[in-house]
Amino acid sequence: MPFSAVLFSADNLRGALLSKALTKHGFEVSLQRNINTFTDVLNTKSPQLVILDKEGGYFTGDLDVLGPLSVLLKGIPVIIVSNSASDGSFNLKDVSVEWCHSNPIDPLAVATKAKSLLAGSAPNFVSKEAPEKDAITEDLKGFLGLE
C-alpha cells in the first residue's frame, strides 16, 4: 500500500518533478498548485506526509494561512523544500517540520527524505492465513524427506 502525500508547489515544473520522484518512490501524491485548494485537500484527506515547496510561484502572504493549519498538521510530518536554510517564515506550532535544502532542486533527495521519515511508521501487516513458524519447518522437512 503506497504512502499518501499532499504536495504544495505553485511552480509547475518543480511540482511535476517532485511529484514524479515521489510516485517512483511509492507515494500516492496529491499535487496542489493553489494554496486554497491545498488547504481544502488537507481538510478532507488524512495524508501521511505533507510537502511544501517554498520556492517560486506563490504570492507573498499565501503561506501565512499555514499557521492556523497547525491543528490539521499535528501528527503529520511536514517537509519544507527550500533553496535556502530555515528563515523562520513558517510558524507551525506542534508540527514536526523537516527542511530539505536543495538548490537547484533535487527531487531524489526530497523523495529519499520523505521515504526515510515514513519508513518507521509503515504498518507491519501479517496475513491471518500466514502459517506458524513450526508449520513451515515441518513442511520443509517433509519436502526434503527428513522426517
Backbone hydrogen bonds, N-H to C=O, Kabsch-Sander energy under -0.5 kcal/mol:
donor,donor_aa,acceptor,acceptor_aa,energy
3,F,26,G,-1.5
5,A,28,E,-2.5
6,V,49,L,-2.1
7,L,5,A,-0.5
7,L,30,S,-2.3
8,F,51,I,-2.9
9,S,7,L,-0.6
9,S,32,Q,-2.2
12,N,10,A,-0.6
15,G,11,D,-2.7
16,A,12,N,-2.2
17,L,13,L,-2.5
18,L,14,R,-2.6
19,S,15,G,-2.6
20,K,16,A,-2.4
21,A,17,L,-2.2
22,L,18,L,-2.5
23,T,19,S,-2.4
24,K,20,K,-2.2
25,H,21,A,-1.0
26,G,23,T,-1.7
27,F,22,L,-2.1
28,E,3,F,-3.8
29,V,27,F,-0.7
30,S,5,A,-2.4
31,L,29,V,-0.7
32,Q,7,L,-3.5
32,Q,30,S,-0.5
38,F,34,N,-2.3
39,T,35,I,-2.0
40,D,36,N,-2.0
41,V,37,T,-2.6
42,L,38,F,-2.1
43,N,39,T,-1.6
44,T,40,D,-1.3
45,K,41,V,-3.0
48,Q,4,S,-1.5
49,L,4,S,-1.0
50,V,77,P,-2.2
51,I,6,V,-2.7
52,L,79,I,-3.1
53,D,8,F,-3.2
53,D,51,I,-0.5
54,K,52,L,-0.9
54,K,81,V,-2.8
62,D,59,F,-2.6
64,D,61,G,-1.1
65,V,62,D,-1.2
66,L,63,L,-1.4
67,G,64,D,-1.0
69,L,65,V,-0.6
69,L,66,L,-0.7
70,S,67,G,-1.7
71,V,68,P,-0.8
72,L,69,L,-0.6
73,L,69,L,-2.3
74,K,70,S,-1.0
76,I,73,L,-2.5
78,V,96,S,-2.6
79,I,50,V,-2.7
80,I,98,E,-2.8
81,V,52,L,-3.1
81,V,79,I,-0.6
82,S,80,I,-0.5
82,S,100,C,-2.0
91,N,89,S,-0.6
92,L,90,F,-0.7
93,K,91,N,-0.9
95,V,92,L,-1.2
97,V,95,V,-0.8
98,E,78,V,-3.0
100,C,80,I,-2.8
101,H,99,W,-0.5
102,S,82,S,-2.5
109,A,106,D,-0.6
110,V,106,D,-1.8
111,A,107,P,-2.6
112,T,108,L,-2.5
113,K,109,A,-2.2
114,A,110,V,-2.6
115,K,111,A,-2.6
116,S,112,T,-2.4
117,L,113,K,-2.1
118,L,114,A,-1.6
119,A,115,K,-1.1
120,G,116,S,-0.5
121,S,118,L,-1.1
122,A,118,L,-0.6
122,A,119,A,-0.7
125,F,123,P,-0.9
130,A,127,S,-1.5
136,I,132,E,-1.7
137,T,133,K,-2.0
138,E,134,D,-2.6
139,D,135,A,-2.4
140,L,136,I,-2.4
141,K,137,T,-2.5
142,G,138,E,-2.4
143,F,139,D,-2.4
144,L,140,L,-2.2
145,G,141,K,-0.6
145,G,142,G,-0.6
146,L,141,K,-3.0
147,E,141,K,-0.5
